[in-house]
Amino acid sequence: MLAVAVALVFIIEGMLPFISPNRWRNLLRVANEMDDRVIRYVGLGSMLFGVVFLYLVH
């Protein structure tokens, strides 16, 4: 089950660079200019959303 979840993450993460490499490059440029604190908050928000979503679906 974990392997399926990891595979889905790779598929979803690979969609943007495949569909629009220029937009993906710009996104990385913007992320590179962000403060570490902002990136941590985005990561925390993403993890919390994932936990809540997993709880709701399971």
C-alpha positions as CSV (number, residue, x, y, z in Angstrom):
1,M,0.0,0.0,0.0
2,L,2.8,2.4,0.8
3,A,4.5,1.6,-2.5
4,V,1.3,2.5,-4.3
5,A,1.1,5.9,-2.5
6,V,4.8,6.6,-3.2
7,A,4.2,5.7,-6.9
8,L,1.2,8.1,-7.1
9,V,3.3,10.9,-5.6
10,F,6.0,10.4,-8.3
11,I,3.3,10.4,-11.0
12,I,1.6,13.5,-9.7
13,E,4.9,15.3,-9.1
14,G,6.1,14.5,-12.6
15,M,3.0,15.9,-14.3
16,L,3.9,19.6,-14.1
17,P,7.4,19.3,-15.5
18,F,6.1,17.0,-18.3
19,I,3.1,19.2,-19.2
20,S,4.8,22.6,-18.8
21,P,8.5,22.6,-18.3
22,N,8.8,26.4,-18.5
23,R,6.2,27.0,-15.8
24,W,7.9,24.3,-13.6
25,R,11.2,26.2,-14.1
26,N,9.6,29.5,-13.0
27,L,8.1,27.8,-10.0
28,L,11.5,26.6,-8.9
29,R,12.9,30.0,-9.4
30,V,10.2,31.5,-7.2
31,A,10.7,28.8,-4.6
32,N,14.5,29.5,-4.6
33,E,13.8,33.1,-3.7
34,M,11.4,32.3,-0.8
35,D,12.5,32.5,2.8
36,D,13.1,29.2,4.5
37,R,10.3,29.9,7.0
38,V,7.8,30.3,4.3
39,I,8.9,27.0,2.7
40,R,8.6,25.3,6.0
41,Y,5.0,26.6,6.5
42,V,4.0,25.4,3.1
43,G,5.5,22.0,3.8
44,L,3.7,21.9,7.2
45,G,0.4,22.9,5.6
46,S,0.8,20.2,3.0
47,M,1.5,17.5,5.5
48,L,-1.4,18.6,7.7
49,F,-3.7,18.6,4.7
50,G,-2.5,15.1,3.8
51,V,-3.1,13.8,7.3
52,V,-6.6,15.2,7.5
53,F,-7.4,14.0,4.0
54,L,-6.1,10.5,4.8
55,Y,-8.2,10.5,8.0
56,L,-11.3,11.5,6.1
57,V,-10.8,8.9,3.4
58,H,-9.8,6.1,5.6
